């Protein structure tokens, strides 16, 4: 399917050499190795190690290369691409050990419903228009807190969805980043699975974006890296994780303890396209993690598929739906995609969103999905959340 879109030649012409067949083969292989090394160095891929990336993301040649070899998505310079390599890596906040069994949640097994037919396209924003948090895009700033933002965003969505719009809350990423000590290292990276467990066991207070004055503990990272604005500039050094203060901001008339919101159950999903779709369709957005490569920093629009550049690290996101588009004019084939909300503010990508190839575990996006259900009162829990369609298994039961 993707040969039609990616216009990369399947072979390159290499001139023949005179002499013995052994010398010809040796010279041919040496030339091929040299060309390969130069080519991959040009693309910023050397042994898959991000420390070897020497290609500046927003150079014209790199952007032109991405846009010339495929017509799937468009690369373009942006504020994020102007960051240094170390600054970008700093913002990839999913801890390297997040996929270890001890840091993962129990696996959810969904019981399929033969009467439940999944649509070709689904957008949580349209399906639950009375839940404003689904449409919101947050900004993590210089903090590697994507693991926390992705979690509280999906949690907030699910509180509204489960209550059918009766409850609205913006859970605080600041509270989660600063107070969940088992979740990792705050702004230096965390475990999104443990973030959902923390919601169940400890609870998370409310809190909006930076300077919003919303809720108990609004976000505290004040830097402007992704948009031009009035906030202070991010520094190149590692940002400090906010202090854990179990007290609401002045003027908020609810105590910290009374403001806590809890989850009822937290779990992970198998790396299965239909299972992930069914979970979103039934209960709302989920949190996932994926490898971010240098080319994705330049994403402007379209359906992303990795083209070139080395890995910067693991990053958490929120999947809010899916869809498909025709592969090209005159063909009945389609390309399927996930609809994803990022935490780079609204001037990155498609107003803060991006689309990525679905069903191929592109960049690992389908391999590490976490979710949960809110605790919103017994009178609602028993009627609105059907736990009879799901069960959880320990990690040892994973295939």
C-alpha positions as CSV (number, residue, x, y, z in Angstrom):
1,X,0.0,0.0,0.0
2,X,2.6,2.5,1.0
3,X,4.8,1.9,-2.1
4,X,2.2,4.1,-3.9
5,X,2.8,7.0,-1.5
6,X,6.5,6.7,-0.6
7,X,8.4,7.5,-3.7
8,X,11.7,6.0,-2.5
9,X,13.5,4.0,-5.3
10,X,13.8,0.3,-4.6
11,X,17.3,0.2,-5.9
12,X,20.2,2.5,-6.9
13,X,22.5,2.2,-9.9
14,X,26.1,1.2,-9.0
15,X,28.6,1.1,-11.8
16,X,30.4,-2.2,-12.6
17,X,34.1,-2.5,-11.9
18,X,36.7,-4.2,-14.1
19,X,38.8,-7.0,-12.6
20,X,38.3,-10.3,-10.9
21,X,34.8,-11.2,-9.7
22,X,36.1,-11.4,-6.1
23,X,37.4,-7.8,-6.3
24,X,34.3,-6.7,-8.0
25,X,32.1,-8.1,-5.2
26,X,34.4,-6.7,-2.5
27,X,34.5,-3.3,-4.1
28,X,30.7,-3.3,-4.7
29,X,30.0,-4.2,-1.0
30,X,32.4,-1.5,0.2
31,X,30.8,1.1,-2.0
32,X,27.4,0.0,-0.9
33,X,28.4,0.2,2.8
34,X,29.9,3.7,2.3
35,X,26.8,4.9,0.5
36,X,24.6,3.5,3.2
37,X,26.6,5.0,6.0
38,X,26.6,8.4,4.3
39,X,22.9,8.2,3.5
40,X,21.9,7.2,7.1
41,X,24.2,9.8,8.6
42,X,22.5,12.4,6.3
43,X,19.1,11.4,7.7
44,X,20.4,11.5,11.2
45,X,20.1,7.8,11.9
46,X,23.2,6.2,13.3
47,X,22.9,2.9,15.2
48,X,19.4,4.1,16.3
49,X,21.0,6.2,19.0
50,X,19.6,9.7,19.5
51,X,22.9,10.9,20.8
52,X,24.3,10.4,17.2
53,X,21.8,12.7,15.6
54,X,23.7,15.5,14.0
55,X,21.0,16.7,11.7
56,X,19.3,19.9,12.7
57,X,15.5,19.3,12.4
58,X,14.5,22.5,10.7
59,X,17.1,22.6,8.0
60,X,15.7,23.1,4.6
61,X,17.4,20.1,3.1
62,X,15.9,17.8,5.7
63,X,12.4,19.2,5.3
64,X,12.7,19.1,1.5
65,X,13.8,15.4,1.7
66,X,10.8,14.4,3.8
67,X,8.3,16.2,1.5
68,X,9.9,14.8,-1.6
69,X,9.9,11.1,-0.9
70,X,6.3,10.8,0.3
71,X,2.9,12.6,0.0
72,X,1.4,11.2,3.2
73,X,2.1,14.2,5.4
74,X,3.8,17.7,5.2
75,X,6.9,18.7,7.1
76,X,7.3,22.4,8.0
77,X,9.4,24.5,10.3
78,X,7.8,25.5,13.6
79,X,8.8,26.9,17.0
80,X,9.4,23.4,18.4
81,X,11.9,22.6,15.6
82,X,14.1,25.4,16.7
83,X,15.0,23.7,20.0
84,X,18.3,22.0,20.4
85,X,18.6,18.2,20.5
86,X,19.0,18.1,24.3
87,X,16.0,20.4,24.8
88,X,13.8,18.1,22.6
89,X,15.0,15.0,24.3
90,X,14.2,16.6,27.7
91,X,10.6,16.9,26.7
92,X,10.2,13.2,25.8
93,X,8.8,12.4,29.2
94,X,7.9,8.7,29.2
95,X,10.5,6.9,31.4
96,X,12.6,4.4,29.5
97,X,11.5,1.7,31.9
98,X,7.8,2.3,31.4
99,X,7.3,-0.9,29.5
100,X,8.8,-3.2,32.2
101,X,6.1,-5.4,33.7
102,X,6.4,-3.9,37.2
103,X,5.5,-0.5,35.7
104,X,2.5,-1.7,33.6
105,X,-1.1,-2.1,34.6
106,X,-3.2,-5.3,34.4
107,X,-4.2,-6.2,30.9
108,X,-7.9,-5.6,30.0
109,X,-9.8,-8.2,28.1
110,X,-12.9,-6.9,26.5
111,X,-15.8,-9.2,25.7
112,X,-17.0,-8.4,22.2
113,X,-20.6,-7.5,21.5
114,X,-21.8,-8.9,18.2
115,X,-24.4,-6.0,18.0
116,X,-21.7,-3.3,18.5
117,X,-20.4,-2.3,15.1
118,X,-17.5,0.1,15.0
119,X,-17.7,2.9,12.5
120,X,-15.1,3.6,9.8
121,X,-14.5,7.0,11.5
122,X,-15.0,8.2,15.1
123,X,-14.2,11.5,16.8
124,X,-14.7,11.7,20.5
125,X,-15.2,15.5,20.2
126,X,-18.2,15.0,18.0
127,X,-19.6,12.0,19.8
128,X,-19.6,13.7,23.2
129,X,-20.0,17.4,22.4
130,X,-21.0,18.2,26.0
131,X,-17.5,17.3,27.2
132,X,-15.3,20.4,26.6
133,X,-12.1,18.8,27.9
134,X,-12.0,16.5,24.9
135,X,-11.4,19.5,22.6
136,X,-8.7,21.1,24.7
137,X,-5.0,21.0,23.9
138,X,-2.6,21.6,26.8
139,X,1.1,22.8,26.7
140,X,3.7,20.9,28.7
141,X,6.2,23.7,28.3
142,X,9.8,22.7,29.1
143,X,8.8,19.9,31.5
144,X,8.9,16.3,30.4
145,X,5.4,15.9,31.7
146,X,3.6,14.5,28.7
147,X,3.0,11.2,30.6
148,X,1.0,13.2,33.2
149,X,-0.8,15.5,30.8
150,X,-1.9,12.6,28.6
151,X,-3.3,10.8,31.7
152,X,-5.2,13.7,33.3
153,X,-6.6,14.8,29.9
154,X,-8.1,11.3,29.2
155,X,-9.2,11.0,32.9
156,X,-11.0,14.3,32.7
157,X,-12.7,13.3,29.4
158,X,-13.9,10.0,31.0
159,X,-15.4,11.6,34.0
160,X,-17.6,13.7,31.8
161,X,-18.4,10.8,29.4
162,X,-19.3,8.4,32.2
163,X,-21.6,10.9,33.9
164,X,-23.2,11.8,30.6
165,X,-22.1,15.4,31.0
166,X,-23.3,15.7,34.6
167,X,-19.8,16.2,35.9
168,X,-17.1,18.4,34.5
169,X,-13.5,18.6,35.8
170,X,-10.1,19.4,34.6
171,X,-7.8,17.2,36.5
172,X,-4.4,18.7,37.6
173,X,-1.3,17.6,35.7
174,X,0.6,19.7,38.3
175,X,-0.7,17.7,41.2
176,X,0.1,14.4,39.4
177,X,3.6,15.5,38.3
178,X,4.6,16.8,41.7
179,X,2.9,14.4,44.2
180,X,3.0,10.9,42.6
181,X,6.4,9.8,43.8
182,X,5.9,6.2,42.4
183,X,5.2,7.7,39.0
184,X,8.9,8.4,38.2
185,X,10.9,11.6,38.2
186,X,8.4,14.3,37.5
187,X,9.6,16.7,34.8
188,X,12.5,14.3,34.0
189,X,10.1,11.5,33.0
190,X,7.5,9.2,34.4
191,X,5.4,6.1,34.1
192,X,1.9,6.7,32.7
193,X,0.7,3.4,33.9
194,X,1.4,4.3,37.5
195,X,-0.3,7.7,36.9
196,X,-3.6,5.9,36.3
197,X,-3.0,3.7,39.3
198,X,-2.4,6.8,41.4
199,X,-5.7,8.2,40.3
200,X,-7.4,5.0,41.7
201,X,-5.4,4.7,45.0
202,X,-4.7,8.4,45.9
203,X,-6.8,10.7,43.8
204,X,-6.0,13.8,41.8
205,X,-7.3,17.3,42.4
206,X,-8.6,19.7,39.8
207,X,-6.4,22.2,37.9
208,X,-6.3,23.9,34.6
209,X,-3.6,25.3,32.3
210,X,-0.9,27.7,33.3
211,X,-2.2,31.1,34.7
212,X,-5.8,29.9,34.1
213,X,-6.7,30.1,37.8
214,X,-8.9,27.1,37.2
215,X,-9.3,24.5,39.9
216,X,-7.3,23.6,42.9
217,X,-3.8,23.4,41.4
218,X,-3.3,24.9,37.9
219,X,-0.2,24.0,35.9
220,X,3.0,25.8,37.1
221,X,5.4,25.5,34.1
222,X,5.4,29.1,32.7
223,X,7.6,28.9,29.7
224,X,6.7,29.8,26.1
225,X,8.4,27.4,23.7
226,X,5.7,26.5,21.3
227,X,3.9,29.8,20.9
228,X,4.7,33.5,20.9
229,X,3.3,34.9,24.1
230,X,3.9,36.8,27.3
231,X,5.2,33.9,29.4
232,X,8.9,33.7,30.3
233,X,11.3,31.9,28.1
234,X,12.2,28.2,28.7
235,X,15.8,27.6,29.9
236,X,18.1,25.1,28.3
237,X,18.8,23.4,31.6
238,X,16.4,20.8,33.0
239,X,13.2,22.2,34.5
240,X,12.5,21.7,38.1
241,X,9.5,19.6,39.0
242,X,7.0,21.7,40.9
243,X,6.8,21.1,44.7
244,X,4.1,18.8,46.0
245,X,1.8,21.1,47.9
246,X,-1.4,19.4,49.1
247,X,-3.2,22.7,49.3
248,X,-5.4,24.5,46.8
249,X,-4.5,27.9,45.4
250,X,-5.8,31.0,47.2
251,X,-9.3,32.0,46.3
252,X,-10.4,28.4,45.5
253,X,-13.1,27.6,48.1
254,X,-12.7,23.8,48.2
255,X,-10.2,22.1,50.4
256,X,-7.5,19.9,48.8
257,X,-9.0,16.7,50.4
258,X,-12.5,17.5,49.2
259,X,-11.4,18.3,45.7
260,X,-9.8,14.9,45.1
261,X,-11.2,12.9,42.2
262,X,-10.7,9.1,42.1
263,X,-10.6,6.4,39.5
264,X,-12.5,3.2,39.9
265,X,-10.3,0.9,37.9
266,X,-7.1,1.3,35.8
267,X,-5.8,-1.1,33.2
268,X,-3.7,-1.5,30.0
269,X,-4.9,-2.7,26.6
270,X,-3.4,-5.3,24.3
271,X,-1.7,-4.1,21.1
272,X,-4.8,-4.7,19.1
273,X,-6.3,-2.1,16.7
274,X,-9.9,-3.2,17.2
275,X,-9.6,-3.5,21.0
276,X,-8.3,0.1,21.2
277,X,-11.0,1.4,19.0
278,X,-13.7,-0.4,21.0
279,X,-12.3,1.0,24.2
280,X,-12.4,4.6,22.8
281,X,-15.9,4.0,21.4
282,X,-17.3,2.8,24.7
283,X,-15.5,4.9,27.3
284,X,-13.6,7.7,25.6
285,X,-10.0,8.8,24.9
286,X,-7.1,6.7,26.0
287,X,-3.5,7.5,26.8
288,X,-0.7,6.0,24.7
289,X,3.0,6.3,24.3
290,X,5.2,6.3,21.1
291,X,8.7,6.9,19.9
292,X,9.2,10.4,18.6
293,X,11.6,10.7,15.7
294,X,13.3,13.9,14.5
295,X,11.0,14.2,11.5
296,X,7.8,14.2,13.6
297,X,8.9,17.5,15.2
298,X,8.3,19.1,11.8
299,X,4.8,17.7,11.4
300,X,2.3,20.2,10.0
301,X,-0.6,18.2,8.5
302,X,-1.5,14.8,7.0
303,X,-1.2,11.2,8.2
304,X,2.2,10.7,9.8
305,X,4.4,7.8,9.0
306,X,8.1,7.8,10.0
307,X,10.4,8.8,7.2
308,X,13.8,9.9,8.4
309,X,15.7,11.0,11.5
310,X,16.7,9.3,14.7
311,X,14.7,8.7,17.8
312,X,14.4,11.5,20.4
313,X,12.7,9.4,23.1
314,X,9.3,8.1,24.2
315,X,6.4,10.6,24.5
316,X,2.9,10.2,25.8
317,X,-0.2,11.3,23.9
318,X,-4.0,11.0,24.0
319,X,-5.9,9.1,21.3
320,X,-9.4,10.6,20.7
321,X,-10.6,8.8,17.6
322,X,-9.8,7.3,14.2
323,X,-10.6,7.5,10.6
324,X,-9.5,6.7,7.0
325,X,-8.7,8.5,3.8
326,X,-8.5,7.4,0.2
327,X,-4.9,6.3,-0.7
328,X,-5.0,8.3,-3.9
329,X,-7.1,9.4,-6.8
330,X,-8.5,6.5,-8.9
331,X,-8.0,3.8,-6.2
332,X,-10.4,2.2,-3.8
333,X,-7.7,1.6,-1.2
334,X,-7.6,3.6,1.9
335,X,-5.1,4.6,4.6
336,X,-6.3,4.2,8.2
337,X,-5.2,6.6,10.9
338,X,-5.5,7.4,14.6
339,X,-6.6,10.9,15.6
340,X,-4.3,12.0,18.4
341,X,-4.0,15.0,20.7
342,X,-0.5,16.2,21.6
343,X,0.7,18.5,24.4
344,X,2.7,21.0,22.3
345,X,0.0,23.7,22.2
346,X,-2.3,24.5,19.3
347,X,0.2,26.0,16.8
348,X,1.9,22.7,16.3
349,X,0.5,20.2,13.9
350,X,-3.3,20.3,13.0
351,X,-4.2,22.8,15.8
352,X,-2.4,20.7,18.4
353,X,-3.6,17.3,16.9
354,X,-1.9,14.9,14.6
355,X,-3.0,11.8,12.6
356,X,-0.8,8.7,12.4
357,X,-1.1,5.4,10.5
358,X,-3.4,3.0,12.2
359,X,-3.1,-0.8,12.5
360,X,0.6,-1.1,12.0
361,X,1.8,-0.1,15.4
362,X,3.5,2.9,13.8
363,X,6.2,4.2,16.2
364,X,4.9,1.8,18.8
365,X,1.7,3.8,19.3
366,X,-0.5,0.7,19.7
367,X,1.8,-1.2,22.1
368,X,1.4,0.7,25.3
369,X,-2.1,2.0,25.8
370,X,-3.5,2.7,29.3
371,X,-6.9,3.8,30.5
372,X,-9.4,3.5,33.4
373,X,-12.8,4.3,34.6
374,X,-13.8,7.1,37.0
375,X,-15.4,6.7,40.4
376,X,-18.3,9.2,40.1
377,X,-20.9,8.0,42.6
378,X,-22.6,4.7,43.1
379,X,-25.9,5.8,41.5
380,X,-24.0,6.6,38.3
381,X,-21.3,3.9,38.4
382,X,-23.9,1.1,38.5
383,X,-26.0,2.4,35.7
384,X,-23.5,4.1,33.3
385,X,-20.4,1.9,33.4
386,X,-20.9,-1.7,32.3
387,X,-18.0,-3.7,33.9
388,X,-19.7,-6.9,32.7
389,X,-18.1,-6.4,29.3
390,X,-14.5,-6.4,30.6
391,X,-12.1,-8.3,32.8
392,X,-8.5,-7.7,33.7
393,X,-5.6,-10.2,33.6
394,X,-2.2,-10.0,35.3
395,X,0.8,-9.2,33.1
396,X,1.9,-12.8,33.3
397,X,-1.1,-13.8,31.2
398,X,0.0,-11.6,28.3
399,X,0.7,-13.5,25.1
